[in-house]
Amino acid sequence: MKNKVIFISGLSHVGSTLIDFTLGTHPRIIGLGEIYTALRPELNRINQNLTCSCGQPVDTCFFWKEAAKRLRPVLNAPMDRKYKIVLQTFNDLYGDDYILVDSSKSIDALKCLTRIPDLNLKIIHLLRDVRSWSISRIDYRKRKPENYTSRGFYINKLSYTFGKKIFLIGFLIPYITRRPSFYFLLWYFQNKKAISYLNENKLSFLQLGYDELGLRPGKMIDNIFSYIDQNADECQSSSESSKSHVLIGNPKKSDPERRRGILYDNRWMFRNEWLISAALFRRIMKFNADQVYGNIQKGNIW
């Protein structure tokens, strides 16, 4: 087995599902969403019969039906073993000519993949403008306040990145998660850590800004397909034709309105919550300009 895999790394809320669907319009590329999250035993996603982006629940989905049948007897096995089962299932169903997209994003997921031998791995590191990302997180916090209690879902999620020591400041979570400055700092340190890991391990990757994709879709799509050695002309402008089987991803992954093109989420441009943080954290804004918009112009403030 020699699988070809495109791995999307980055933070949550950066547009990975959009990239997954866009790549999935290519005749030889199929996205599977956040595989690592689907495989985590404590979340038990495989047994929940969730609906795939193809419109079918797990037990009738062309891909996940077979994958779930093979995974259910070993749900508590090491992640590496379960990843190999997913890759083997993909290879059995689609053959060697197809490319799998994993939008798990986390470094832990990437570490699993790099331990699998004979894997043809391409990595796209996806960033989103810190101002846009912070507004997205603030709005999500307003919609889901129950997740941001001292023992809620969010602090448990942070513990996977920062370890159990994060619970020592659990009592602060309901307060600091209201502040744009918290998200500015979180965005900066998490992206620095991810980029350092990629560089230190000499992993080849394409760095891409979600905002670049939204503002210059034609140029960025060409960059992506050049990096993965595929013909961009075979990709469709609308992701409605995507063949992806995204089980875990953006909650609105099955919304047809969101799959009719690359629609840039520009709400941050009409908000002002980020202004003080942007003025205070000049180092972060410089990093933001260089890393998020580097394919368009280095040092561009936008």
C-alpha positions in Angstrom: 0.0 0.0 0.0 1.4 3.4 -1.0 -1.3 6.0 -0.2 -1.1 9.6 -1.5 -2.3 11.9 1.3 -2.8 15.7 1.4 -2.8 16.8 5.0 -4.2 20.2 6.0 -2.6 21.5 9.2 -3.6 24.6 11.2 -6.0 25.8 13.8 -9.8 25.4 14.0 -11.9 27.9 12.2 -9.4 28.4 9.4 -11.4 27.1 6.4 -10.0 23.6 6.2 -13.4 22.1 5.1 -13.5 24.7 2.3 -10.1 23.5 1.1 -11.2 19.8 1.5 -14.3 20.4 -0.7 -12.4 22.4 -3.3 -9.8 19.7 -3.7 -12.5 17.1 -3.8 -13.8 18.6 -7.1 -10.7 17.2 -8.8 -11.5 13.8 -10.4 -8.7 12.0 -8.5 -9.0 13.7 -5.1 -11.4 12.7 -2.3 -11.5 14.4 1.1 -12.4 12.6 4.3 -12.6 15.6 6.7 -11.0 15.5 10.2 -10.0 11.8 10.4 -8.1 12.2 13.7 -11.2 13.6 15.4 -13.4 10.8 14.0 -10.9 8.2 15.4 -10.6 9.6 18.9 -12.1 6.8 21.1 -13.4 9.2 23.8 -15.6 11.0 21.3 -17.0 7.8 19.8 -17.9 9.4 16.5 -17.8 6.2 14.5 -20.6 4.7 16.5 -22.8 7.8 16.4 -24.0 7.2 12.8 -23.3 10.9 11.9 -24.3 12.2 8.5 -21.5 12.5 6.0 -21.2 15.5 3.6 -22.4 13.1 0.8 -25.8 13.2 2.6 -25.7 9.6 3.9 -25.2 8.5 7.5 -22.1 6.5 8.4 -23.9 3.1 8.0 -24.9 3.8 4.3 -22.1 6.2 3.2 -20.0 4.6 0.4 -16.7 5.2 2.3 -17.5 5.4 6.0 -19.7 2.3 6.0 -16.8 0.1 5.1 -14.3 2.1 7.3 -16.6 1.8 10.3 -17.1 -1.9 9.8 -13.3 -2.3 10.0 -12.8 0.2 12.8 -15.5 -0.7 15.3 -13.7 -3.9 16.6 -10.5 -1.8 17.3 -11.8 1.6 18.5 -9.5 1.6 21.5 -6.4 0.6 19.5 -3.5 3.0 19.0 -4.2 5.9 16.6 -1.5 4.7 14.2 -3.2 1.4 13.7 -6.6 3.0 13.1 -5.1 5.5 10.7 -3.7 2.6 8.7 -7.1 1.0 8.6 -8.6 4.2 7.1 -5.8 4.4 4.6 -6.2 0.7 3.6 -9.9 1.1 3.2 -9.4 4.1 1.0 -6.9 2.2 -1.1 -9.2 -0.8 -1.4 -12.2 1.3 -2.4 -10.6 3.8 -4.7 -7.2 2.4 -5.8 -3.7 3.8 -6.1 -4.6 6.6 -8.5 -6.7 8.5 -5.9 -5.5 11.1 -3.4 -6.9 11.3 0.1 -7.4 14.7 1.9 -7.2 14.7 5.7 -8.2 18.0 7.2 -7.5 17.0 10.8 -5.2 20.0 11.2 -3.6 19.0 14.5 0.1 18.2 14.9 -0.8 15.0 16.8 -2.6 13.8 13.7 0.3 14.7 11.5 2.7 12.8 13.8 0.6 9.7 13.3 0.8 10.1 9.5 4.6 10.7 9.5 5.1 7.4 11.4 3.3 5.4 8.6 5.9 4.1 6.1 5.6 4.4 2.3 3.3 7.4 2.5 3.4 10.0 -0.2 2.5 13.0 2.0 1.8 16.6 1.0 1.1 19.2 3.7 -0.8 22.4 3.4 -0.4 24.7 6.4 -3.5 26.9 6.5 -3.6 30.2 8.5 -6.3 32.8 8.8 -5.9 36.5 9.5 -5.6 36.9 13.3 -8.3 39.6 13.2 -10.7 37.4 11.2 -9.9 34.3 13.3 -10.5 36.2 16.6 -13.9 37.5 15.5 -14.9 34.0 14.4 -13.9 32.6 17.8 -15.7 35.4 19.7 -18.9 34.9 17.7 -18.7 31.2 18.3 -18.3 31.8 22.0 -21.4 33.9 22.0 -23.4 31.1 20.3 -22.0 28.3 22.6 -21.4 29.9 26.0 -22.0 26.5 27.7 -18.7 25.3 26.1 -16.7 27.9 27.9 -17.3 27.1 31.6 -14.4 26.2 33.8 -14.9 22.5 33.0 -16.6 22.8 29.6 -15.7 21.5 26.2 -13.2 24.3 25.4 -10.8 23.7 28.2 -10.8 20.0 27.5 -9.9 20.8 23.9 -7.1 23.1 25.1 -5.7 20.3 27.2 -4.9 18.4 24.1 -2.6 21.2 23.0 -1.2 22.5 26.3 -1.5 19.4 28.6 -3.4 19.0 31.8 -1.7 22.0 33.4 -4.3 24.1 31.6 -6.8 23.1 34.2 -5.0 25.2 36.7 -6.4 28.3 35.1 -9.8 26.7 34.3 -11.6 29.2 36.6 -10.4 32.0 34.2 -11.8 30.4 31.0 -15.3 32.0 31.2 -13.6 35.5 31.4 -10.5 35.4 29.2 -12.4 33.8 26.3 -14.4 37.0 26.0 -11.3 39.0 25.2 -9.9 39.5 21.6 -6.4 39.7 23.2 -6.7 36.1 24.4 -7.3 34.9 20.8 -4.5 37.0 19.4 -2.0 35.4 21.8 -3.5 31.9 21.3 -3.4 32.3 17.5 0.2 33.5 17.6 1.7 30.8 19.9 -0.2 27.9 18.3 0.8 28.9 14.8 4.4 29.5 15.8 4.5 26.1 17.4 3.0 24.4 14.3 5.4 26.1 11.9 8.4 25.3 14.1 7.4 21.7 14.1 7.1 21.5 10.3 10.5 23.3 9.9 12.4 21.4 12.6 11.2 18.0 11.2 12.1 19.1 7.7 8.6 18.5 6.4 7.9 20.0 3.0 4.7 22.1 3.1 2.8 24.8 1.3 1.8 27.7 3.5 -1.5 29.2 2.5 -3.7 32.0 4.0 -7.4 31.5 4.1 -7.7 35.2 3.4 -5.4 34.9 0.3 -7.7 32.2 -1.0 -10.8 34.3 -0.4 -9.2 37.4 -2.0 -7.3 35.8 -4.8 -8.9 32.4 -5.4 -7.6 31.8 -8.9 -3.9 32.4 -8.0 -4.1 30.4 -4.7 -5.9 27.4 -6.4 -3.1 27.3 -9.0 -0.5 27.4 -6.2 -2.2 24.5 -4.4 -2.4 22.3 -7.5 1.1 23.1 -8.5 2.4 22.0 -5.1 0.4 18.7 -5.2 1.5 18.0 -8.8 -2.0 18.0 -10.2 -3.8 19.9 -13.0 -5.8 22.8 -11.6 -7.9 22.9 -14.8 -9.6 19.7 -13.7 -10.8 21.4 -10.5 -14.3 23.0 -10.4 -15.0 26.6 -9.1 -18.0 25.3 -7.2 -17.5 22.6 -4.5 -21.1 21.3 -5.1 -19.5 18.7 -7.3 -17.0 17.6 -4.6 -16.7 13.9 -4.1 -15.5 14.3 -0.5 -16.8 12.3 2.3 -16.4 14.7 5.2 -17.7 13.2 8.4 -16.2 15.7 10.9 -15.7 19.3 9.7 -17.5 22.6 9.5 -21.0 22.1 11.1 -22.5 23.5 7.9 -20.6 21.1 5.6 -23.8 19.9 4.0 -25.2 23.4 3.3 -25.5 23.7 -0.5 -25.3 27.5 -0.3 -21.8 27.3 1.2 -20.6 25.0 -1.5 -21.4 27.1 -4.6 -18.0 28.9 -4.6 -15.2 30.2 -2.5 -17.0 32.7 -0.3 -14.8 34.9 1.9 -16.0 35.5 5.4 -15.2 39.2 5.7 -17.3 40.1 8.8 -14.2 41.1 10.7 -13.7 44.1 8.3 -16.9 45.6 9.7 -16.2 45.1 13.4 -13.9 46.9 15.8 -13.3 44.4 18.7 -9.8 43.6 17.3 -8.5 47.2 17.0 -6.9 47.5 20.5 -5.3 44.1 20.3 -3.9 44.9 16.8 -2.4 48.2 18.1 -0.9 46.5 21.2 0.5 43.4 19.6 2.7 44.8 16.8 4.8 41.6 16.7 1.7 39.5 16.1 0.5 41.8 13.4 3.9 41.6 11.6 3.8 37.8 11.9 0.2 37.9 10.6 1.2 40.0 7.5 4.2 37.8 6.6 2.6 34.4 7.2 -1.0 34.9 6.1 -0.4 37.0 3.0 3.1 35.8 2.0 1.9 34.4 -1.3 0.6 37.8 -2.3 3.1 40.2 -0.9 5.5 40.0 2.0 4.9 42.7 4.7 1.5 43.7 3.4 -0.6 45.0 6.3 -3.6 43.1 5.1 
